[in-house]
Amino acid sequence: MEKEITNLVKSFEKGGLTRRDLIRGLTMLAAGTATATASAAAQSPEPIPWLPLCDHIQINTADPQRGAEFYQEVMGLKLLRQGPPNDRDCCPEDSAFLGVGDRLVLALRNNEPYGVIDHWSMMAPGYTPDQFRAAIEERGGELTQHGLGGQYVADPDGVLCQLMGNFGPA
């Protein structure tokens, strides 16, 4: 929540928000946190430490360049680089990595099936593979394999969540 508050204040200081908008935003954050905390406490086990740190989302596309142009022009993301990921040779050369500032948030890769979210990634700084496995299995989940390697857990509909111990490289 600290990040959201900082963003609201910065936007206010730059003239992007009125004082009323700032107060409304801060009030909504506070109310949402209280409601979410009470609701979660009543329904859920202790949260896993990485939630809600999203590292990135990967979208499969027939044309990463075209997708990158869309996300730059329409959504305001910054093109960080094009080509394979820095950390491995497993993925297509034809990829685009976009972010907010220098922070990776979206990977566009020339993978089939096109037009789908391949996976989204959550991270827990410093977590090890054994800690991820224990946390997931303790809650009735199971780690699964994926063509990219790494650790993934699938939801009931098969949507993959990648589990990372460090932020991914662009």
N, C-alpha and C positions, 0 to 999 in steps of 0.2 A: 504494500500500500504506500510505502514511502516514495516509491518511484512515481506513482500516480499523483501524489500530492505535489512532488517536485515539478512534474510536468504541468499541473494546473497553475502553480505559482509562476513558473517561467512564462507560460502563455499569458497570464494576467500582466506580468511585468512588460511583456513585449506588445501589449495592447490588443492581443487576440481574444481576451475575455474581459467582460465588464466585472465590476466588483460583485454585482448580483450573481453573475455566472460563476465566479470563483466560489462564492459562499454556497451556492446551490450544488456545485460539484463536490466541495468538501463535505457538505451535509449528506449527499448521496453516498459518498465513499464510506463515511462513518456509519450510516444506517445500513448499508449493504454488508459491511463487515460484521456488525452486530447480529444481523439477521442470519447471515451465512454461518457465523460461529455457533449461534444457538441451534440452528437447524442441523448442522453437521454433528454437533455434540450429541444431539438426540438420536441421530440415525447411523453414524459411521464409526468405524474403529479409528484409532489414532492415525492421523494422516501420515503418509510416507513423506520423509523430509524434503524430497525434491519438488513436491507440488507447491506452487504452480509455476515452476521455472520451465517455460517452453524454450527449447533451443532453436528448432527450425521445423519447417514443414517441407516435404518434398512432393512436388507435383510432376507426374509423368506427362510429357508433351511431345508432339511430333516436331515442334519447331521451337527450341529453347530461345532463340534470338527473338522471334516474334513475341513469345511470352514475356521475355525480359523487357522488351519495348513497352508492352502493355502495362506491366507492373511499375515501370518507371514513370510513364506518362500519365496513367490514370490513377495509380495508387500512391505515387510519390516515393517509391522505394529507390534506393541507390544501387546501381550495378557495381558489385564488389569485384567480380572477375568472371571470366568465361574459361571453359576447359574442364579437365577432370578435377575431382576434389584433391586437396593437398595431401590428405592422409592415406590415400590408397589408389591403386590402379584398377579397381574393380568396376568402375563406372564409365559410362560413355564419355568420350572426349567432348562431345557436343552437349555441354551443360552450362547453365548460367546460375550465378549465386548473387542474390540481392539482399539488401539489409536496410536497416535504419541506422544512419551514421556508418560506423564500421562494424556493426553487430549483425551477423548473419541471421536472417529470419526465413528465407525462402530459397530452396534449391529447385531449379527446373532442369529435368533430365529427359533426354530422348530415350524413353523406355515405354514399352507397351505394357498394359493397355493405356492408350492415351486418354487424357482428360480426367484422370483420377488422382486422388491424393494417395501416393504410395505409402507414406508413413508420416507420422509427426514424432518429434523427439522431445523427451523430457530429460532433465539433467539434475543430478545431485552432486555438487562439487566434492571430489575426493572419494565418492562411493566406488567400491570394487565390484567386480562381477559376482563374487560370492555374496556380498551384501545385497545386491539387486535380487539375486535368486532367492535368498532367504526372505526378503521383504515381500516378493511376489507370491512365493509358495505359501507363506504364512497366511496370506489372504485368499488362498484357494486358486491362484492363477498359475500359469505355467509359461516359462520362457519358450520361445519358438525360434526356429532358424529363418533366415532371410538371405536373399542373394547378395546383399551388401555386407554380410558378416555382422558382427556386433550382437547385442542382446535386444530382443524384441518380445513384447507380450501382445497377444491379439485379443481384442474385445469380442463379445459374443457374435458380432457380425463380421469378424475377420479383419477389422481395421487395426493396423499395426502401430504400436508405440515403441519407438527406439529408446533405450535407457542408456544414458551417457554419464560418465563421471566427470567430464570436462566439457566446456562449450566446444562445439564443432568448428573446425577451420573452414573458412570460405572456400 
